[in-house]
Amino acid sequence: MSSSAQVAPSIPDEEIVRRFQETGSSDCFAELFARHRKKVFLACRGFFSDSAAAEDATQETFLRTYQNMHSFQGGNFAGWLMRIAKNVCIDLWRKHRPEVGMEDELPPEGKPTIKVDRTPDLHLVVEEVWREMTSLPPDQRRCLEMKVQGYSYEETAARTGLSLDAVKSNLQNGRRMLWLKTKGISQLR
């Protein structure tokens, strides 16, 4: 495919990927970018609160896609691309999140003691998070509490009698439920 050739829109993504893998044609990749740029950006925008971060994530998604195109083995290209976008968003979020140290043990009443000197409403946020944690299913709540206390997955599994996979699943589901229940709290800050 020459650099001035256009890829027909009726050609499936997977065929364009195959052509790219064979020839390395920038036109093929440009067509994939044009087809999926908006969808990837909107997915990233749903993850981040500002357009600049979503644009960075979109750019990184297509960079990783380009670098790993040789590993695409067929199947649903759009699904593969969106999985890359999800992983990029998680990686960027982890890279830029503030590091928060946790105490080794919580006070007997089960609530953390935090000095509120930087943000006057921080204690309200913490109280709300702990209140919402009590509404989680028992295994999710127990796994989250042990994670906050600094226990590893293995230690949590040993102390709760759950399998390692069950601990990881309960943590993921508990975090997701807690996030959904408390997503409006960030407006207090």
C-alpha positions in Angstrom: 0.0 0.0 0.0 1.5 3.3 -1.0 1.6 6.2 1.4 -1.0 8.1 -0.6 -3.4 5.1 -0.8 -6.6 5.3 1.2 -8.0 2.3 3.0 -11.6 1.6 2.1 -14.0 2.1 5.1 -15.7 -1.2 4.3 -12.6 -3.2 5.1 -12.8 -4.8 8.5 -10.4 -3.6 11.2 -8.8 -7.1 11.4 -8.0 -7.0 7.7 -6.3 -3.6 8.1 -4.4 -4.9 11.1 -3.2 -7.9 9.0 -2.1 -5.6 6.2 -0.2 -3.4 8.8 1.5 -6.5 10.3 2.6 -7.6 6.8 3.7 -4.2 5.4 4.1 -1.8 8.3 2.0 0.7 6.3 1.4 4.0 8.1 -1.8 4.4 6.1 -3.2 1.2 7.7 -2.5 2.5 11.2 -3.8 5.9 10.3 -7.1 4.3 9.2 -7.3 2.4 12.5 -6.6 5.6 14.4 -9.2 7.6 12.5 -11.8 4.9 13.1 -11.2 4.5 16.8 -9.8 7.8 18.1 -13.1 9.2 19.3 -14.2 6.0 21.0 -10.8 5.6 22.8 -10.9 9.3 23.9 -14.4 9.1 25.2 -13.5 5.9 27.2 -10.4 7.7 28.6 -12.5 10.8 29.3 -14.9 8.6 31.4 -11.9 7.6 33.5 -10.3 11.0 34.0 -12.0 14.2 35.1 -10.2 16.5 32.6 -9.7 16.4 28.8 -6.0 16.9 29.0 -5.4 13.6 30.9 -7.9 11.8 28.6 -6.0 13.1 25.6 -2.7 11.9 27.1 -4.2 8.5 27.8 -5.5 8.4 24.2 -2.1 9.2 22.8 -0.4 6.6 25.0 -3.1 4.0 24.0 -2.3 4.4 20.3 1.4 4.4 20.9 1.2 1.1 22.8 -1.1 -0.3 20.1 1.4 0.6 17.5 4.3 -0.9 19.5 2.3 -4.1 20.1 0.4 -4.5 16.9 2.6 -7.6 16.1 1.1 -9.4 19.1 -2.5 -9.0 17.9 -3.5 -12.6 17.0 -6.9 -11.9 15.5 -10.3 -11.6 17.0 -12.0 -8.3 17.9 -9.5 -5.5 17.3 -11.8 -2.8 18.9 -12.0 -4.9 22.1 -8.2 -5.4 22.1 -7.7 -1.7 21.6 -10.2 -0.8 24.4 -8.4 -3.2 26.8 -5.1 -1.3 26.1 -6.9 2.0 26.7 -8.2 0.7 30.1 -4.7 -0.5 31.1 -3.2 2.9 30.0 -5.8 4.8 32.1 -5.0 2.6 35.2 -1.3 3.0 34.7 -1.5 6.8 34.3 -3.8 7.1 37.3 -1.4 5.0 39.5 1.5 7.1 38.3 -0.2 10.4 39.3 -2.2 9.5 42.3 -1.1 10.9 45.6 0.7 8.5 47.9 -1.1 8.1 51.2 0.5 6.3 54.1 -1.7 4.2 56.3 -1.2 3.3 60.0 -0.4 -0.3 60.8 -3.4 -0.7 63.1 -6.7 1.1 63.3 -8.1 2.4 66.6 -10.5 0.1 68.4 -13.5 1.9 67.1 -12.4 1.0 63.6 -12.0 4.5 62.3 -8.6 6.1 61.4 -7.2 9.0 63.3 -6.2 11.7 60.9 -4.8 15.1 61.6 -7.0 17.5 59.6 -4.7 20.4 58.9 -4.6 20.7 55.1 -8.2 20.2 54.2 -10.9 21.2 56.6 -13.5 18.7 55.1 -11.1 15.8 55.0 -12.5 14.3 58.2 -16.0 14.4 56.6 -14.8 12.5 53.6 -13.0 9.9 55.7 -16.1 9.5 57.9 -18.3 9.0 54.8 -16.0 6.4 53.4 -15.9 4.4 56.6 -19.7 4.7 56.9 -20.1 3.4 53.3 -17.7 0.5 54.0 -20.1 -0.8 56.7 -22.8 -1.3 53.9 -20.5 -3.6 51.8 -20.9 -7.4 51.9 -18.9 -8.8 54.9 -16.1 -10.5 52.9 -15.5 -7.3 50.8 -15.5 -5.1 53.9 -13.2 -7.5 55.8 -10.7 -7.7 52.9 -10.7 -3.9 52.4 -10.2 -3.3 56.2 -7.2 -5.7 56.2 -5.8 -4.0 53.1 -6.0 -0.6 54.8 -4.3 -2.2 57.8 -1.4 -3.2 55.5 -2.0 -7.0 55.2 -0.9 -8.6 52.0 -3.2 -10.8 49.8 -1.6 -13.9 51.3 -2.0 -12.7 54.9 -5.6 -11.7 54.3 -6.3 -15.1 52.7 -4.7 -16.9 55.7 -6.5 -14.9 58.3 -10.0 -14.9 56.6 -9.9 -18.5 55.3 -10.7 -17.3 51.8 -8.7 -18.4 48.7 -6.1 -15.9 47.3 -8.4 -15.4 44.2 -11.4 -14.8 46.5 -9.4 -12.1 48.4 -8.4 -10.4 45.2 -11.9 -10.5 43.9 -13.4 -9.2 47.1 -10.9 -6.3 47.1 -11.6 -5.4 43.5 -15.4 -5.6 44.0 -15.3 -3.8 47.3 -13.2 -1.0 45.9 -15.5 -0.6 43.0 -18.6 -0.6 45.2 -17.0 1.9 47.6 -16.0 4.1 44.7 -19.5 4.1 43.3 -21.0 4.9 46.7 -18.5 7.7 47.4 -17.8 9.2 44.0 -19.8 12.4 44.9 -17.6 12.9 48.0 -14.8 14.3 46.0 -16.9 17.4 45.4 -16.6 18.2 49.1 -12.9 18.9 48.8 
